[in-house]
Amino acid sequence: MDKAKYGPWALIIGGSEGIGSAFARKLAADGFNIAVVARKPGPLEALAEELRGMGVEARSLSVDLSDTSAIDQVRTITDDIEVGLLIYNAGANNIRGNFVELDPKVYRDVINITVVGQAEFAHHFGALMRERGRGGIILAGSSSNFCGAPTLATYTAAKSFSRILTESLWLECEPMGIDVLHISINYTDTPAMQRLGYDTSSAQSPEEVAQEALDNIANGPLLILGGQRALDTAIARSQLENRGEMIRALATPRRENIPQKA
């Protein structure tokens, strides 16, 4: 990674484990100072200590990203540094269910983290990058963003917002010297997936995802991870004719229909 263009600090939202921590380690290895934000304070500080051991500065902050004041909380550790790279990796969905049966807090949290959060952070840090005439923004999404899915209504809608927002920012920010990339994450062997009991033996590793994203930051607006099969699925899910038939056939399956570990 080009530290002169994207440094000296990288801010990683959702950075305590999995893909987020993989981003942090790879960027620290390239000499970037790292600010990591997530909910769990223990893993965050452990990661920050590890990064300091790699010879860079590191800051960590525990924040509930569903709180609409999250951007103001994060600014307490970033207002005195120059963030040249924003990676917004938060946005997992732990509670699934039919939309009309959900506790409203469930879908509000998804919207606050993935829609409001990405917009607020991209706006604030993008504006600072515009003043400097350089920088990069990576917004993480999901391969489910190309069509709706039962028990994932808000999640798939929020990920669709993320992709369309990124595509718009990519074109707006290009003349400002800011590279913008949306990563459509496919099946990845993250701790979150492991905790849910999924069989991740054929999944991408977080390190592979992070490296592919960093290698393609200047090749936006969209990077579909997961190889040719993931690309083919995204194309199929994007068809405009016979949407109903397509959604029935290709939507992300209900959780009980996803293979679990033996």
N, C-alpha and C positions, 0 to 999 in steps of 0.2 A: 504493500500500500504506500502511496505517495504522501508522506507526512507533510511535505510542504503545501500540498493542496488540501488535504483533509485533516491536518492536525492543528495544534499539538495535542488537543484533547478529543477523545471519543466519548460520547454519552450513550450508554446502553440501557434502555428501558426494558425491564424484564430480563435482567442479566445474571441472576443468581445461580442458574443451572442450565443444563441442556444447551440449546443453540446460543442463548445469550452468553453463557460463560465461555463457550467455544469462540465466539466473536472476541470476547475480552482477551483471552489468552493469545489469539493470533495477532491481534492489534498490538498488545504489549510486546510481543516478540519482535514487532517492527518498530518499537520505540515510542508508541503512542502512550500518553498518559490516559488513564481510564477512570470515568465516573460510572458507577453501576447503581441501578435503582431497581428494587423489587420489593415484595412484601415481607419476606422472611429475613430478619436481621442476622441470624446466625450464619447461614450460608453466604450471605452478602459480605460480611466482614471477613469470613474465612477466605473468600475469593480475593478480596482487596489485599489481604496480607500476602497471599500467593503472588499477586501481581507486583506488589512492592518488592518481593524477593526476586523478581525478574528485572529489577533496576529501574522501574518507572514509578511515577506518582500515581496513587489510586485513592479514590474517595468512594464511599458507599453511603446509601441512605435507604432506610426502610420506609416505604410509602404504600398506602392502599391506593392503587391506581384507579379504582372505581370512584374515589372521592374527587369531586370536581375541583377541589383546591390542589390537586396533585402537582400541577405545573408550578404553582406558587411555592409549594414545599421543595420541589426540586431546584428551583432557582436559588434556594439558600446555599446550595453547594456548587452552583455554576455561574452565578453572576460575576464572580471575580476571576473566571478563567475563560479561555477562548475555545469554544467547542466547534471544531471544524467538521465533525462527523456525528450525525444523529442516527442511531439505530433503534427503532421502536419495535421491540420483539414481543411485547406483552399481548395477551389476548386469547389465552386458552379458555376452553369451555368445559367445566367439570360437571355441570348439572344439565341433563337433557330431559325433555318432556314436551308434550303437546302445548303449544303456545298458550292457548286459552285456559290451561290448567296450572300454569306456572305461577309461583309467587312473583309479583311484579318486580321485586328486588333482583331476581335472577336476570331478567332481560334488561333491566335498567343498568345493572353492573356491566353487562356485555356491551351495551351502547356507550356507557361512560368510558370504558377502557379502550374499545376499538374505534369508535366513531369520534366522540368528544376528545379523548386523549390524543389520538393521532393528529387530529386537526389542531389542537392547542399546541402540542410540542412542535409540529412542523411549522406552524405559523411563527412561534416565538423564535426558535433557533434558525429557521430559514431567513427571517428578517435580519438577524445578526450576520448570517453568511452573505446576504445580499450586500450589506454595507462593506464587507471585506472583499467581495468579488470572487469568492471561492468557497468550496465546501461540498458536503455530500449528505444525502438523506436516504436511508433504507427503511422502508415500511414493510413489516412482515404481514403476510396474509396466509390464506389457505387454499388448497386445491378445490375446496368446496364452494369457493366464491362464484363459480360460473353458473350455478343453478341452486334453487331452493332444495331443502331436504326436510323430511319429517323429523320432529323433535329437535331440530336445529334452526328453526326459523330466524331467530334474531342473530345467531352466530353467522349463518350464511349471508344474511343481508348486510351485517356489519363488515364482513370480509369483502363483499362486493363494493361497499362504500370505500374501503381502504384502497382497492385496486383502481377504482375510477378517480379517486382523489389523487393517487400517485401519478396516473397518466396525465392528469391536468397539470399537476405541479411540474412534471418532467418538461412539458413544453413551455410553461411559464418561466421556469428557472434556468433553462438552458442558456439564454443570453445573459443571465446574471452570473454565470460561472459556477452554478451549483448542479451537481449530478444528482438525479433522483431515480430510485429504483424500487419497484415493488417485487417482493419475492413471494411466489405462490408455493408454499411449503406443502410437500406431499407427506407420505408416511415416513416418520423419522423416529429413531430410537432414543426418545427423550425420557428422563425420569418420570415425567407426567404420564406418558403412555405406559410405562412399566408399572406405575402405581395402579393404573386402571386394569392391569392384568392382560393387556393385549400381547399377542405374539408379534414381536418386532424383529424376528430373525431375518426377515428380508428387507428391513427398513434401512433408509440412509442413516448414517451417523451424523450427530450434530456438527462434528468437525468438517465433514464433507459439505454440509449445507452452508456453514459459515464461509468456508473457503471459496465455494462457487459464487456466493453472493459478493464477496469482496473482489473477486476476480472480474466481476461483471458490473460493478457499480457505474461505470461509464457507458454501459450498453443498455440503458433503460429504454422504455419504461417498465418492461415486464420480463421477469425471469421465472420460468416454470421449472421447478426442481423435480427430480424424480425420474429423469430420463424420457425416452421416447414414449413409453406407455402413459406417463403422466401428461405429456403433450397431447397425445391422441385423445385422452379422456377430456382434457380441457377443450379441445376443438369440438368434440362431439357434444359436450355440454353447452357449447356456445351457439348451436344451431337455432335459427329463429322459427323454422317451420316445425309443426307437430311438437310444440314444446311440452305439452302434457304427456305424450308418449315417451319423450326423451327423459323427462324428470322421473317418471315411474321406473324407467329402465336403468338410469345412470346416477340418480341422486345418492349422496352419502347414505349408507344403510343405517338403520336403527342400531343402537349399541349392542343389543342382544344378538344381532346378526353378524357382528364382526368377530373373526376368529380370536379366541383367547388362548393363553398358554395352557398346555396340557397339565 
